[in-house]
Amino acid sequence: MNEQPLGVLIVEDEALLAAELGFLLEEAGCRPLGHAMRSDEAVAMAHKLSPDLALVDVHLGDGPTGVDVARRIHDDCGVVALFMTANVKRLPDDFAGACGVIGKPYSGHGVKMALAYLEVCMREGVAPGPAPVGMTLSPAYARLWGLSDQPRAV
């Protein structure tokens, strides 16, 4: 990964929430690359834009397809996904390849803290400590970044 700001794809079907996330990304020093509202659009944009990170909601404009999106962009494009959803209990045990989840409703401060944390994890390959409050790492990424398994979000 280069030293440019993290390029982030927003996968969210609520336009106002997506716009708010775009502003939060900029405030956190990230580069918003685009916004997808449906699963096919998200996968196509991930292929085209090669984001470092994708913020993915579980329920999109074409139904509860976010889990499939996270798995496809992880497996096909090597993109790290972070779920941002009110549907935490819908996540499979393997988090569909995503690095973790932030449950809705979330705070702007919490999102910025999570982005800063993930940037260190992704650039250094090691976590700077436990995940920030409000964010749960997947067991696979917790191990990858040198942390013991964290309890699943409830």
N, C-alpha and C positions, 0 to 999 in steps of 0.2 A: 504494500500500500504506500502511496506517495504521501508527501507532507502537505498537500492541498487540504482545504477543509473537507470534511466528510460530505460526499454527495448523497442526498437523501431523496428517495421516492416516497410520496405520500399515497397510501391506498386507503381511501376513506370516502364513503358515499354521501356524507353530509358536507355540503359545500362550505358552510360557515366554519365547521370544525376543521376542515382541510385548510382554509385560509388562515385560521388561528395557528395551526401547526406550522404553516409556512413562515409566519412571523416569528414564532418561537424558535424555529430552526435558524433563521437569520440572526436572532438575538444570541443564540448559542454558538454562533460562528460557523454554522454548517451552510451548505449550498443546497437549497431546495431545487430538485431537478425536474419535478413535475408532479401531477396529481391525477390518479386514476380512480374512477368510481365503480368500475366493474372488473371482474376477474380477467377476462380476455385482454382488456386494455392494460391492466397492471402487468401481466406477463409480457405483452408486446413492448411496453415501455421499459421493463427491466432488461429485456434483450437489447433494445436500442440504446439505452442511456447508461448501462452498466453502473448502477448506483453502488455505493459502498454499503448502504443501509436502506431498508424499506420499513416504514411504519405502517403496519397492516391491521385493519379492523377485521373482525370475523364476519360481520354481516355487511355485505356490499350491495350495490344496486341490483345485482342479479341473484341475491339470496345469500345464504350462509356459506359463501365460497372462499372466505379469507384463509381458512386452513389450507385449502388446496393451493391457493396463490402462494402462500409462504413456502409450502413444500416444493412447488414447481420452480419458483425463482431461486430457492436455495440449491436444489438439485441440478437445474438446467443452467443457471447463470452464476452460481457461486455467491449470490447476494445474501448478506446477513439480514434477516427479518426480525423485527420486534413487534409483537402483537400489542395493540392499544385497543382494548375492547371492554365492554361491559359484560361480555359473554365468556369470562375466564373459564368457567366450568365446561365449556364446549371444546377446550383445547385437548388434544390427545396427550398421552403421557410423554411422548417424545417431542412435544411442542411443534410437530411438523417441520423439524429442522430449524425453527426460529431460536434466537438466543435467549428469549425471555418474553415477559409480558408486563405491561403496565395496565392496571385495571382502571376503567372509567367509573366515575369521574376522576380526572387527574388535575393537578395544579400545574400552572405554567412553570413554577419553580421546580416541581418534581420532574417534569419533562426535561428541563434544561440540565438538571443534575444527572439524570439518566443518560442524556446525550454526551455529556462530558465524561462520564464513567465509561460508556461504551467506546468513545473515541480512544481513551487510554488502552482499554482492553484490546481493541482491534489493531492499534498501532504497535503496542508493546508485546502483544500476545500473552499478557498476564494481567490479572485484575489488580487494581490498586488497593483492594480490600473488599469487604462485603458489598453487595449491590445496595444502591441507595434505597431509602424507605420508599415504598410504593412500587418498586420494581422487583420481580422475581426472575432470576436466571433459570434457564432450563438446566437439567442435570448434566447434559452433554457439554454445554458451554461453561458451566461451573467447573467441570473437570478440565476442559481445554484451557481455561484461563487460571488454573491452579487453585481453585477453591474446592472444598468438599461439597457434596451435593447439598443444595439448599432445599428446604421444605417446599412443596408445591403450594402455589397461591390458592387461597380458598375464596 
